[in-house]
Amino acid sequence: MKTLPAILFALGMTAVVAIAMLFIGGNALMNTNTTPVTNSPNTSNVAPASFSGDQAQLNQLQSLVSQYQAREKQYQQELADAVQRLNDANTQLNDANNQLNQYQQLIQLLQQRGIIRITSDGQVFLGRGQ
């Protein structure tokens, strides 16, 4: 006879839990104060709820990204300009070295023919050609 009260108590507890579940489910269905689900597989490219409410911070971050991209573009242009100036200076240096070599060859030729004589202290004397 002890089993009958136990069965009735189990059925009563089951009914209480079922009623509570129905009440919670009905309340959830009728609730109009809801937020959109952010982890739903049907939504794509949706900002998290923390950013959707803070549009000013999002705009500020986008502005910073734009500023950094513009600064990077400026630095790349400055680098390209510096490389161009370096190439121009290298060309001028090569031209000057070629001209210097020509002068050295001319002086050596004048010394070989005896037209000029250069002493160890740098003095230049004109001689008579042969």
C-alpha positions, 0 to 999 in steps of 0.5 A: 500500500505504500506504493500508491502514495508514491505513485500519486506523489510522482504524478503530482510532481510531474504535473507541477513540472509540466505546468511550470514548463508550459507557463515559462514557454507561454511567457516566452512566446508572448514576450514582445521585449526580445532581442535578435539572436546573434548566433543564428546560422541564418544571419551573416555579417551581423555585428555583435549586440555589443557593437550594434548599440554603440555605433559611435565607437564603431564609427570611430574605429572605422575612422581610425582604420581609414586614417591609418590606411591613408597614412600608409599610402602616404608613406608608400608614396614617400618611399617611392619618391625617396627611391627615385631620388636615390636612383637619380643621385646614383646616376649623377654619381656614375656620370661624375665618376666617368667624367673624373676617369676621363680627366685622369686619363687626359692628365696621364696622357699629358704627363706621358707626352711630357706636356705637363709634370706634376710633383709629389706636392701637387705642383704642375709644371708645363713642359715642352712637348717632344 
